[in-house]
Amino acid sequence: MSFTQFVERFWQDIAAWAVLLDIVVTVLVLVWVLHLKRETMSAIAWSLTVLLVPFLGALLFFLFGYQWVERPLRRKQERLRLFKKICAWSAGTSVPVPRRWRRLARLAEHTEGFPVTAGNRVTFYHDGAEAFAAMQQAIAAARDHVHIQFFIFRSDRSGAAFLEALCAAARRGVTVRFLYDSIGAHDLSRSWLQRLRQAGGHHAPFLPVLNPLYRLRVNLRNHRKILVVDGRIAFTGGFNIGDEYLGLQRRYGYWRDTHLRLEGPAVAGLQRVFLEDWHFASNEAVQGEQYYPKWSQPPGQVLAQVVASGPDSEYKAIRETYFAAIVQARQRVWLASPYFVPDLGLRDALCLAARSGVDVRFLTLFRPDKWLPFLAARFYWNDLLDAGGKIYQYLPGMLHCKCLLVDGQWASVGTANFDNRSLFLNFEVNCQFFDPAVTRCLEEQFLRDLAHSVRVDPDVFARRPWMSRIFENAARLFSPVL
């Protein structure tokens, strides 16, 4: 009997069993949704999806509904105790955080966070060529270890240059640990990884898609970009590794981003973030005081604090510091991000600041690289424009930096975009600075970017075509995963 004949003969039985199976799956998944989703709107949205889209709704929830990654609590506690023991020199000193910003420092340090450290030096890079050259130079000067992780690592000329630098470091006896996201770096050449192993380096993927232990959690990704050399120099920010970040791809044009080089006690925070991720991905518990060296002479005078967040913790430190900084603003809130899909609380905070007379400016991209989050962002532009906020679109190319600047005194720079994906779903890391000079440097660059941007006219935007409004309304339905 052929398959067609089988279906023709038993189609009624097949339909009956399919309906029964759909009922069972729907009931089980609904219980699952109600158990996992604490936010009412999210629970309602997923419940309707499961009810109205048979089978496919359940599959979508299985793939994208999770917002949690379980890391063994024992491991986290051991890593935290080890960090506090080795870095007692950092926690034991009183850091003079300005009174106005102490709340932000406490929010960032809450639960398992990092303390504010003094004596740091920071250098910013707004161009890919300068950032890549600085990172490769640091790798070339490494003597003990190189710890590197990126969300995207391309198998192109830029990736080849970094791979060669890592292999050269490994061949001269430097310990090289390379961590990459299994989806962001999905096209990373396996032969390249083999070359790194042959040179003596180590590598590990983060949350492999096909690993059954993680239940196909394609929705939760490691978006961090960290490079730590010898425990004394660290880099983080918006740049990934690929030719597009050098402005070599016509699709994106000039790539405008912000990366930073950090020297000083705050490097220990980025080191711990990397080693926790490495332990989770490779099961190797890296220990040793050489990874957290003491600083006999501080290299600078900047107050800095590492802020990390991710789906392995219910407390979202980056989101909380963003919210608190905006609420505390008295003069200006300048924000740069390629994506703008904030939750209701952050939208209210921005609009409240704008209505109260604070100079709220949002800088974003003009030509989108991803249409769905761009259309969703345009839906939320309405609220900010109506409140009196100003929105600018960067014209020369891709605007990818993630900065929040408040009142010329406080700044946050890192990997987290101003959207739900970064603030609730991804593993992210930022550095916040309690320093007017650092903030002024970033504000000057922000103003230079505005000179190459076009301001969104509220009246013109209000008259956009109705079809655009429909697409924007449809796109914002996906906000919880954007």
GUSE-687303 format. One record per residue (C-alpha): residue number from 1; residue in one letter; x, y, z. Coordinates in steps of 0.001 Angstrom, whole numbers, plus 500000, padded with zeros to 6 digits. Layout:
BEGIN
+-----+------+--------+--------+--------+
: pos : code :     px :     py :     pz :
+-----+------+--------+--------+--------+
: NUM :    a :      X :      Y :      Z :
...
+-----+------+--------+--------+--------+
***
This chain:
BEGIN
+-----+------+--------+--------+--------+
: pos : code :     px :     py :     pz :
+-----+------+--------+--------+--------+
:   1 :    m : 500000 : 500000 : 500000 :
:   2 :    s : 501416 : 503357 : 498952 :
:   3 :    f : 501480 : 506402 : 501232 :
:   4 :    t : 498756 : 508072 : 499159 :
:   5 :    q : 496519 : 505024 : 499419 :
:   6 :    f : 497150 : 504822 : 503151 :
:   7 :    v : 496114 : 508439 : 503631 :
:   8 :    e : 493006 : 508039 : 501455 :
:   9 :    r : 491932 : 504968 : 503420 :
:  10 :    f : 492623 : 506200 : 506949 :
:  11 :    w : 492308 : 509975 : 506611 :
:  12 :    q : 489462 : 510172 : 509119 :
:  13 :    d : 491471 : 508270 : 511720 :
:  14 :    i : 494530 : 510411 : 510998 :
:  15 :    a : 492502 : 513620 : 511400 :
:  16 :    a : 490993 : 512386 : 514667 :
:  17 :    w : 494376 : 511474 : 516118 :
:  18 :    a : 495831 : 514802 : 514932 :
:  19 :    v : 493053 : 516709 : 516707 :
:  20 :    l : 493576 : 514686 : 519868 :
:  21 :    l : 497338 : 515195 : 519711 :
:  22 :    d : 496856 : 518930 : 519173 :
:  23 :    i : 494608 : 519146 : 522242 :
:  24 :    v : 497136 : 517300 : 524393 :
:  25 :    v : 500075 : 519374 : 523112 :
:  26 :    t : 498146 : 522630 : 523516 :
:  27 :    v : 497152 : 521865 : 527111 :
:  28 :    l : 500670 : 520822 : 528096 :
:  29 :    v : 502299 : 523841 : 526455 :
:  30 :    l : 499754 : 526236 : 527977 :
:  31 :    v : 500651 : 524907 : 531427 :
:  32 :    w : 504291 : 525328 : 530466 :
:  33 :    v : 503689 : 528933 : 529345 :
:  34 :    l : 501858 : 529885 : 532523 :
:  35 :    h : 504601 : 528339 : 534626 :
:  36 :    l : 507467 : 530155 : 532864 :
:  37 :    k : 506002 : 533551 : 531948 :
:  38 :    r : 505723 : 535997 : 534825 :
:  39 :    e : 504732 : 539037 : 532741 :
:  40 :    t : 501013 : 539086 : 531994 :
:  41 :    m : 501240 : 540400 : 528432 :
:  42 :    s : 503917 : 537890 : 527489 :
:  43 :    a : 501883 : 535028 : 528956 :
:  44 :    i : 498763 : 536167 : 527070 :
:  45 :    a : 500635 : 536556 : 523774 :
:  46 :    w : 502221 : 533119 : 523962 :
:  47 :    s : 498981 : 531487 : 525100 :
:  48 :    l : 497118 : 532932 : 522113 :
:  49 :    t : 499901 : 531821 : 519784 :
:  50 :    v : 499721 : 528263 : 521090 :
:  51 :    l : 495911 : 528212 : 520926 :
:  52 :    l : 495462 : 529795 : 517493 :
:  53 :    v : 498358 : 528192 : 515634 :
:  54 :    p : 498160 : 524400 : 516054 :
:  55 :    f : 501502 : 522633 : 516540 :
:  56 :    l : 503483 : 525528 : 515061 :
:  57 :    g : 502654 : 527730 : 518053 :
:  58 :    a : 504021 : 525102 : 520425 :
:  59 :    l : 507151 : 524746 : 518305 :
:  60 :    l : 507690 : 528515 : 518287 :
:  61 :    f : 507422 : 528615 : 522062 :
:  62 :    f : 509865 : 525724 : 522343 :
:  63 :    l : 512356 : 527612 : 520174 :
:  64 :    f : 511831 : 531219 : 521281 :
:  65 :    g : 509781 : 531219 : 524479 :
:  66 :    y : 512574 : 530543 : 526933 :
:  67 :    q : 514148 : 533464 : 528766 :
:  68 :    w : 516271 : 531477 : 531169 :
:  69 :    v : 519504 : 529517 : 531054 :
:  70 :    e : 520330 : 527366 : 534035 :
:  71 :    r : 523868 : 527676 : 535294 :
:  72 :    p : 524734 : 525482 : 538289 :
:  73 :    l : 524354 : 527703 : 541346 :
:  74 :    r : 527275 : 525986 : 543016 :
:  75 :    r : 529588 : 526993 : 540178 :
:  76 :    k : 528469 : 530611 : 540313 :
:  77 :    q : 528955 : 530784 : 544061 :
:  78 :    e : 532411 : 529227 : 543857 :
:  79 :    r : 533438 : 531620 : 541106 :
:  80 :    l : 532131 : 534590 : 543114 :
:  81 :    r : 533988 : 533492 : 546274 :
:  82 :    l : 537182 : 532990 : 544306 :
:  83 :    f : 536873 : 536406 : 542701 :
:  84 :    k : 536303 : 538133 : 546051 :
:  85 :    k : 539216 : 536281 : 547611 :
:  86 :    i : 541735 : 537026 : 544878 :
:  87 :    c : 540464 : 540564 : 544265 :
:  88 :    a : 540194 : 541545 : 547910 :
:  89 :    w : 542536 : 544409 : 547063 :
:  90 :    s : 539716 : 545865 : 544968 :
:  91 :    a : 536782 : 545324 : 547309 :
:  92 :    g : 538676 : 546447 : 550374 :
:  93 :    t : 539263 : 550026 : 549269 :
:  94 :    s : 536700 : 552802 : 549518 :
:  95 :    v : 535907 : 554308 : 546131 :
:  96 :    p : 534634 : 557912 : 546174 :
:  97 :    v : 531603 : 557565 : 543887 :
:  98 :    p : 529776 : 560918 : 543623 :
:  99 :    r : 526753 : 560908 : 545927 :
: 100 :    r : 524304 : 561402 : 543074 :
: 101 :    w : 525432 : 558220 : 541310 :
: 102 :    r : 525845 : 555867 : 544252 :
: 103 :    r : 522454 : 554325 : 543579 :
: 104 :    l : 523598 : 553256 : 540115 :
: 105 :    a : 526750 : 551766 : 541591 :
: 106 :    r : 524689 : 549743 : 544081 :
: 107 :    l : 522277 : 548574 : 541385 :
: 108 :    a : 525143 : 547324 : 539237 :
: 109 :    e : 526767 : 545532 : 542183 :
: 110 :    h : 523504 : 544010 : 543453 :
: 111 :    t : 523597 : 540225 : 544009 :
: 112 :    e : 526605 : 539004 : 541998 :
: 113 :    g : 527821 : 542250 : 540427 :
: 114 :    f : 531154 : 544029 : 540444 :
: 115 :    p : 532329 : 546916 : 542621 :
: 116 :    v : 533281 : 550347 : 541359 :
: 117 :    t : 537050 : 550600 : 540991 :
: 118 :    a : 539299 : 553640 : 540847 :
: 119 :    g : 542583 : 554130 : 539033 :
: 120 :    n : 541459 : 552989 : 535579 :
: 121 :    r : 542425 : 554311 : 532171 :
: 122 :    v : 540070 : 554101 : 529208 :
: 123 :    t : 540593 : 554685 : 525495 :
: 124 :    f : 537708 : 554791 : 523019 :
: 125 :    y : 537701 : 553650 : 519397 :
: 126 :    h : 534981 : 554794 : 517033 :
: 127 :    d : 536496 : 553333 : 513873 :
: 128 :    g : 536930 : 549643 : 513122 :
: 129 :    a : 540456 : 549888 : 511733 :
: 130 :    e : 541723 : 551595 : 514892 :
: 131 :    a : 539937 : 549135 : 517198 :
: 132 :    f : 541168 : 546066 : 515296 :
: 133 :    a : 544750 : 547359 : 515222 :
: 134 :    a : 544705 : 548028 : 518978 :
: 135 :    m : 543334 : 544559 : 519783 :
: 136 :    q : 545812 : 542792 : 517498 :
: 137 :    q : 548661 : 544791 : 519011 :
: 138 :    a : 547577 : 543751 : 522500 :
: 139 :    i : 547419 : 540083 : 521450 :
: 140 :    a : 550883 : 540341 : 519922 :
: 141 :    a : 552251 : 541709 : 523216 :
: 142 :    a : 550612 : 538997 : 525397 :
: 143 :    r : 552925 : 537086 : 527716 :
: 144 :    d : 550666 : 534834 : 529805 :
: 145 :    h : 547159 : 534497 : 528410 :
: 146 :    v : 544673 : 535802 : 525848 :
: 147 :    h : 540956 : 535405 : 526534 :
: 148 :    i : 538745 : 536359 : 523623 :
: 149 :    q : 535029 : 536041 : 522911 :
: 150 :    f : 532827 : 537534 : 520197 :
: 151 :    f : 529234 : 537109 : 519137 :
: 152 :    i : 530187 : 537229 : 515444 :
: 153 :    f : 533528 : 536023 : 514090 :
: 154 :    r : 533697 : 535922 : 510295 :
: 155 :    s : 535800 : 533642 : 508136 :
: 156 :    d : 537080 : 536544 : 506032 :
: 157 :    r : 540213 : 538693 : 505876 :
: 158 :    s : 539534 : 540344 : 509216 :
: 159 :    g : 538860 : 537011 : 510890 :
: 160 :    a : 542004 : 535541 : 509314 :
: 161 :    a : 544109 : 538379 : 510729 :
: 162 :    f : 542799 : 537761 : 514244 :
: 163 :    l : 543188 : 533999 : 513904 :
: 164 :    e : 546802 : 534406 : 512862 :
: 165 :    a : 547442 : 536681 : 515844 :
: 166 :    l : 545896 : 534100 : 518184 :
: 167 :    c : 547860 : 531225 : 516635 :
: 168 :    a : 551099 : 533198 : 516856 :
: 169 :    a : 550429 : 533883 : 520544 :
: 170 :    a : 549669 : 530220 : 521218 :
: 171 :    r : 552825 : 529064 : 519418 :
: 172 :    r : 555030 : 531210 : 521657 :
: 173 :    g : 553511 : 529662 : 524788 :
: 174 :    v : 550657 : 532053 : 525585 :
: 175 :    t : 547461 : 530384 : 526801 :
: 176 :    v : 544729 : 531243 : 524293 :
: 177 :    r : 541063 : 530631 : 525064 :
: 178 :    f : 538620 : 531518 : 522302 :
: 179 :    l : 534874 : 531537 : 523002 :
: 180 :    y : 532285 : 532185 : 520302 :
: 181 :    d : 528516 : 532109 : 520062 :
: 182 :    s : 527349 : 529070 : 518112 :
: 183 :    i : 524730 : 531042 : 516151 :
: 184 :    g : 526453 : 534412 : 515782 :
: 185 :    a : 529601 : 532669 : 514530 :
: 186 :    h : 527775 : 529888 : 512676 :
: 187 :    d : 529895 : 530366 : 509556 :
: 188 :    l : 533215 : 530233 : 511415 :
: 189 :    s : 535481 : 527871 : 509488 :
: 190 :    r : 536103 : 524542 : 511249 :
: 191 :    s : 539507 : 524328 : 509588 :
: 192 :    w : 540388 : 527628 : 511261 :
: 193 :    l : 539472 : 526218 : 514652 :
: 194 :    q : 541625 : 523193 : 513924 :
: 195 :    r : 544551 : 525486 : 513114 :
: 196 :    l : 544105 : 527177 : 516490 :
: 197 :    r : 544104 : 523799 : 518256 :
: 198 :    q : 547214 : 522694 : 516389 :
: 199 :    a : 548952 : 525893 : 517475 :
: 200 :    g : 548133 : 525068 : 521100 :
: 201 :    g : 545054 : 527240 : 521589 :
: 202 :    h : 541666 : 526279 : 522998 :
: 203 :    h : 538175 : 527095 : 521743 :
: 204 :    a : 534570 : 526427 : 522761 :
: 205 :    p : 531119 : 527280 : 521351 :
: 206 :    f : 528526 : 528904 : 523598 :
: 207 :    l : 525129 : 527159 : 523777 :
: 208 :    p : 525487 : 524853 : 520752 :
: 209 :    v : 522190 : 524731 : 518912 :
: 210 :    l : 522031 : 520957 : 518577 :
: 211 :    n : 523030 : 520183 : 522154 :
: 212 :    p : 519966 : 518489 : 523711 :
: 213 :    l : 521011 : 519655 : 527170 :
: 214 :    y : 519988 : 523192 : 526230 :
: 215 :    r : 516680 : 522292 : 524524 :
: 216 :    l : 517409 : 524121 : 521274 :
: 217 :    r : 517453 : 527509 : 522978 :
: 218 :    v : 518264 : 529429 : 519828 :
: 219 :    n : 516665 : 532479 : 521406 :
: 220 :    l : 519302 : 533003 : 524125 :
: 221 :    r : 522644 : 534111 : 522758 :
: 222 :    n : 525953 : 535389 : 524087 :
: 223 :    h : 526199 : 538876 : 522601 :
: 224 :    r : 529295 : 539853 : 524601 :
: 225 :    k : 532533 : 541019 : 523001 :
: 226 :    i : 535484 : 540688 : 525367 :
: 227 :    l : 539228 : 540527 : 524925 :
: 228 :    v : 541420 : 540221 : 528033 :
: 229 :    v : 545219 : 540104 : 527757 :
: 230 :    d : 547326 : 539054 : 530757 :
: 231 :    g : 544618 : 540259 : 533118 :
: 232 :    r : 545808 : 543845 : 532685 :
: 233 :    i : 544285 : 545037 : 529403 :
: 234 :    a : 540718 : 544453 : 528285 :
: 235 :    f : 538538 : 545476 : 525350 :
: 236 :    t : 534758 : 545512 : 525012 :
: 237 :    g : 532117 : 547368 : 523038 :
: 238 :    g : 530141 : 547000 : 519845 :
: 239 :    f : 532637 : 545695 : 517294 :
: 240 :    n : 532543 : 542049 : 516235 :
: 241 :    i : 535173 : 540512 : 513967 :
: 242 :    g : 534455 : 540758 : 510248 :
: 243 :    d : 535088 : 542853 : 507158 :
: 244 :    e : 531817 : 544747 : 507526 :
: 245 :    y : 533118 : 546305 : 510737 :
: 246 :    l : 535891 : 547894 : 508698 :
: 247 :    g : 533372 : 549379 : 506278 :
: 248 :    l : 534371 : 546942 : 503525 :
: 249 :    q : 530862 : 545776 : 502627 :
: 250 :    r : 528708 : 547982 : 500407 :
: 251 :    r : 525530 : 546771 : 502098 :
: 252 :    y : 526470 : 548532 : 505354 :
: 253 :    g : 528754 : 551303 : 504175 :
: 254 :    y : 530833 : 553027 : 506830 :
: 255 :    w : 530517 : 551196 : 510147 :
: 256 :    r : 530180 : 553570 : 513104 :
: 257 :    d : 530664 : 551843 : 516436 :
: 258 :    t : 532183 : 552390 : 519876 :
: 259 :    h : 534744 : 550090 : 521449 :
: 260 :    l : 536934 : 550698 : 524470 :
: 261 :    r : 540310 : 549662 : 525854 :
: 262 :    l : 540418 : 549378 : 529612 :
: 263 :    e : 543446 : 549239 : 531890 :
: 264 :    g : 543271 : 549040 : 535649 :
: 265 :    p : 541386 : 547215 : 538400 :
: 266 :    a : 538116 : 547144 : 536401 :
: 267 :    v : 539717 : 544640 : 534008 :
: 268 :    a : 539118 : 542007 : 536707 :
: 269 :    g : 535367 : 542350 : 536125 :
: 270 :    l : 535627 : 541595 : 532410 :
: 271 :    q : 538015 : 538750 : 533220 :
: 272 :    r : 535498 : 537167 : 535573 :
: 273 :    v : 532686 : 537529 : 533035 :
: 274 :    f : 534780 : 535706 : 530452 :
: 275 :    l : 535892 : 532944 : 532834 :
: 276 :    e : 532305 : 532300 : 533951 :
: 277 :    d : 531208 : 532003 : 530324 :
: 278 :    w : 534195 : 529793 : 529560 :
: 279 :    h : 533427 : 527518 : 532519 :
: 280 :    f : 529823 : 527199 : 531361 :
: 281 :    a : 530773 : 526453 : 527741 :
: 282 :    s : 533855 : 524250 : 528197 :
: 283 :    n : 533456 : 522898 : 531760 :
: 284 :    e : 536994 : 524126 : 532526 :
: 285 :    a : 537233 : 525998 : 535840 :
: 286 :    v : 540142 : 528367 : 535263 :
: 287 :    q : 541776 : 529531 : 538489 :
: 288 :    g : 544917 : 531364 : 539460 :
: 289 :    e : 546045 : 534719 : 540762 :
: 290 :    q : 547771 : 535494 : 537465 :
: 291 :    y : 544314 : 536087 : 535980 :
: 292 :    y : 543621 : 538863 : 538513 :
: 293 :    p : 546955 : 540666 : 538981 :
: 294 :    k : 547371 : 543361 : 541612 :
: 295 :    w : 547996 : 546949 : 540597 :
: 296 :    s : 550862 : 548547 : 542485 :
: 297 :    q : 550517 : 551718 : 540400 :
: 298 :    p : 547067 : 552550 : 538973 :
: 299 :    p : 547337 : 553421 : 535271 :
: 300 :    g : 544688 : 556169 : 535408 :
: 301 :    q : 542113 : 558031 : 537485 :
: 302 :    v : 538793 : 556901 : 536027 :
: 303 :    l : 536026 : 555412 : 538175 :
: 304 :    a : 534694 : 552418 : 536264 :
: 305 :    q : 532344 : 549529 : 536934 :
: 306 :    v : 531602 : 546424 : 534874 :
: 307 :    v : 527880 : 545617 : 534541 :
: 308 :    a : 526862 : 542193 : 533243 :
: 309 :    s : 523448 : 540653 : 532713 :
: 310 :    g : 521925 : 537645 : 531036 :
: 311 :    p : 519173 : 535031 : 531070 :
: 312 :    d : 521000 : 533091 : 533788 :
: 313 :    s : 519810 : 535615 : 536375 :
: 314 :    e : 516403 : 537082 : 537172 :
: 315 :    y : 518031 : 540397 : 538067 :
: 316 :    k : 518774 : 542393 : 534906 :
: 317 :    a : 521547 : 544738 : 536035 :
: 318 :    i : 522017 : 546575 : 532736 :
: 319 :    r : 518312 : 547258 : 532362 :
: 320 :    e : 518101 : 548539 : 535941 :
: 321 :    t : 521068 : 550892 : 535550 :
: 322 :    y : 519633 : 552239 : 532282 :
: 323 :    f : 516303 : 552923 : 533980 :
: 324 :    a : 517810 : 554524 : 537089 :
: 325 :    a : 520174 : 556725 : 535068 :
: 326 :    i : 517336 : 558071 : 532908 :
: 327 :    v : 515120 : 558741 : 535921 :
: 328 :    q : 517967 : 560626 : 537649 :
: 329 :    a : 518655 : 562852 : 534633 :
: 330 :    r : 518199 : 566578 : 535163 :
: 331 :    q : 519742 : 568123 : 532051 :
: 332 :    r : 520193 : 565653 : 529205 :
: 333 :    v : 519880 : 562009 : 528191 :
: 334 :    w : 521744 : 561157 : 524998 :
: 335 :    l : 521250 : 557643 : 523720 :
: 336 :    a : 522800 : 555838 : 520751 :
: 337 :    s : 521640 : 552386 : 519689 :
: 338 :    p : 520876 : 550688 : 516366 :
: 339 :    y : 517751 : 549077 : 517827 :
: 340 :    f : 515028 : 550679 : 519921 :
: 341 :    v : 512528 : 548188 : 521320 :
: 342 :    p : 512427 : 549027 : 525039 :
: 343 :    d : 510000 : 547650 : 527579 :
: 344 :    l : 507178 : 549792 : 528955 :
: 345 :    g : 509188 : 550975 : 531962 :
: 346 :    l : 512103 : 552259 : 529912 :
: 347 :    r : 509745 : 553954 : 527429 :
: 348 :    d : 507953 : 555691 : 530285 :
: 349 :    a : 511271 : 556787 : 531813 :
: 350 :    l : 512436 : 558351 : 528541 :
: 351 :    c : 509107 : 560049 : 527907 :
: 352 :    l : 508915 : 561318 : 531486 :
: 353 :    a : 512408 : 562797 : 531161 :
: 354 :    a : 511494 : 564505 : 527882 :
: 355 :    r : 508230 : 565919 : 529251 :
: 356 :    s : 510008 : 567299 : 532313 :
: 357 :    g : 512352 : 569365 : 530163 :
: 358 :    v : 515349 : 567035 : 529951 :
: 359 :    d : 517150 : 567146 : 526592 :
: 360 :    v : 516426 : 563619 : 525331 :
: 361 :    r : 518169 : 562712 : 522081 :
: 362 :    f : 518161 : 559310 : 520446 :
: 363 :    l : 520635 : 558504 : 517657 :
: 364 :    t : 519959 : 555467 : 515505 :
: 365 :    l : 520581 : 554103 : 512033 :
: 366 :    f : 519079 : 555382 : 508777 :
: 367 :    r : 519445 : 552277 : 506601 :
: 368 :    p : 518333 : 549215 : 508593 :
: 369 :    d : 520310 : 545987 : 508578 :
: 370 :    k : 517288 : 544115 : 509982 :
: 371 :    w : 513821 : 545267 : 508938 :
: 372 :    l : 511744 : 543655 : 511679 :
: 373 :    p : 513371 : 545449 : 514672 :
: 374 :    f : 513622 : 548649 : 512624 :
: 375 :    l : 509876 : 548672 : 511931 :
: 376 :    a : 509117 : 547824 : 515552 :
: 377 :    a : 511338 : 550717 : 516647 :
: 378 :    r : 509437 : 553139 : 514390 :
: 379 :    f : 506239 : 552154 : 516201 :
: 380 :    y : 507790 : 553238 : 519514 :
: 381 :    w : 509218 : 556453 : 518062 :
: 382 :    n : 505725 : 557931 : 518311 :
: 383 :    d : 505757 : 557995 : 522100 :
: 384 :    l : 509191 : 559597 : 522330 :
: 385 :    l : 508429 : 562239 : 519686 :
: 386 :    d : 505082 : 563100 : 521279 :
: 387 :    a : 506855 : 563585 : 524617 :
: 388 :    g : 509289 : 566069 : 523079 :
: 389 :    g : 512266 : 563790 : 522531 :
: 390 :    k : 514502 : 564196 : 519482 :
: 391 :    i : 515349 : 561324 : 517138 :
: 392 :    y : 518253 : 561382 : 514683 :
: 393 :    q : 519181 : 558935 : 511937 :
: 394 :    y : 522835 : 558452 : 511038 :
: 395 :    l : 523417 : 558902 : 507290 :
: 396 :    p : 527005 : 557806 : 506399 :
: 397 :    g : 526441 : 554100 : 507116 :
: 398 :    m : 525690 : 551615 : 509872 :
: 399 :    l : 525249 : 553119 : 513349 :
: 400 :    h : 526012 : 550244 : 515747 :
: 401 :    c : 527340 : 551859 : 518950 :
: 402 :    k : 525561 : 551399 : 522272 :
: 403 :    c : 525999 : 554415 : 524555 :
: 404 :    l : 523913 : 556138 : 527211 :
: 405 :    l : 525139 : 559542 : 528425 :
: 406 :    v : 523506 : 561444 : 531286 :
: 407 :    d : 524064 : 565047 : 532386 :
: 408 :    g : 527700 : 565113 : 531250 :
: 409 :    q : 528725 : 563102 : 534324 :
: 410 :    w : 527779 : 559463 : 533803 :
: 411 :    a : 528214 : 557180 : 530807 :
: 412 :    s : 527525 : 553561 : 529894 :
: 413 :    v : 529216 : 551877 : 526930 :
: 414 :    g : 529205 : 548237 : 525948 :
: 415 :    t : 527413 : 545502 : 524039 :
: 416 :    a : 523785 : 546003 : 525139 :
: 417 :    n : 521350 : 547594 : 522706 :
: 418 :    f : 518280 : 549473 : 523898 :
: 419 :    d : 515911 : 546600 : 523201 :
: 420 :    n : 514269 : 543647 : 524895 :
: 421 :    r : 516648 : 541155 : 523313 :
: 422 :    s : 519727 : 542737 : 524853 :
: 423 :    l : 518142 : 543600 : 528182 :
: 424 :    f : 516278 : 540334 : 528822 :
: 425 :    l : 517414 : 537556 : 526468 :
: 426 :    n : 521087 : 537976 : 525594 :
: 427 :    f : 524227 : 537717 : 527678 :
: 428 :    e : 525601 : 541281 : 527651 :
: 429 :    v : 528288 : 543350 : 529338 :
: 430 :    n : 528675 : 547130 : 529727 :
: 431 :    c : 531085 : 549457 : 531477 :
: 432 :    q : 529702 : 552447 : 533323 :
: 433 :    f : 531885 : 555447 : 534103 :
: 434 :    f : 531414 : 558016 : 536850 :
: 435 :    d : 533679 : 560574 : 535233 :
: 436 :    p : 532887 : 563935 : 533572 :
: 437 :    a : 535995 : 563791 : 531353 :
: 438 :    v : 535061 : 560371 : 529973 :
: 439 :    t : 531461 : 561441 : 529455 :
: 440 :    r : 532566 : 564659 : 527743 :
: 441 :    c : 534719 : 562658 : 525321 :
: 442 :    l : 531714 : 560517 : 524379 :
: 443 :    e : 529435 : 563559 : 524127 :
: 444 :    e : 531816 : 565223 : 521676 :
: 445 :    q : 531670 : 562144 : 519456 :
: 446 :    f : 527884 : 562062 : 519812 :
: 447 :    l : 527662 : 565653 : 518581 :
: 448 :    r : 529949 : 564854 : 515640 :
: 449 :    d : 527599 : 562012 : 514737 :
: 450 :    l : 524592 : 564320 : 514937 :
: 451 :    a : 526284 : 566594 : 512406 :
: 452 :    h : 526117 : 563669 : 509947 :
: 453 :    s : 522548 : 562740 : 510809 :
: 454 :    v : 519060 : 563847 : 509857 :
: 455 :    r : 516535 : 564692 : 512532 :
: 456 :    v : 513131 : 563027 : 512357 :
: 457 :    d : 510478 : 565718 : 511922 :
: 458 :    p : 507519 : 564829 : 514194 :
: 459 :    d : 504986 : 566392 : 511810 :
: 460 :    v : 506340 : 564572 : 508769 :
: 461 :    f : 506607 : 561304 : 510696 :
: 462 :    a : 502974 : 561646 : 511805 :
: 463 :    r : 501913 : 561797 : 508130 :
: 464 :    r : 503721 : 558618 : 507065 :
: 465 :    p : 501703 : 556228 : 504822 :
: 466 :    w : 499092 : 554019 : 506432 :
: 467 :    m : 500788 : 550928 : 504991 :
: 468 :    s : 503932 : 551818 : 506936 :
: 469 :    r : 501857 : 552057 : 510103 :
: 470 :    i : 500396 : 548602 : 509487 :
: 471 :    f : 503850 : 547054 : 509084 :
: 472 :    e : 505086 : 548847 : 512207 :
: 473 :    n : 502097 : 547617 : 514225 :
: 474 :    a : 502671 : 544075 : 513013 :
: 475 :    a : 506406 : 544226 : 513776 :
: 476 :    r : 505894 : 545447 : 517337 :
: 477 :    l : 503990 : 542234 : 518112 :
: 478 :    f : 507393 : 540529 : 518059 :
: 479 :    s : 508836 : 543030 : 520569 :
: 480 :    p : 509433 : 540462 : 523353 :
: 481 :    v : 512045 : 538686 : 521183 :
: 482 :    l : 513478 : 541760 : 519399 :
+-----+------+--------+--------+--------+
***
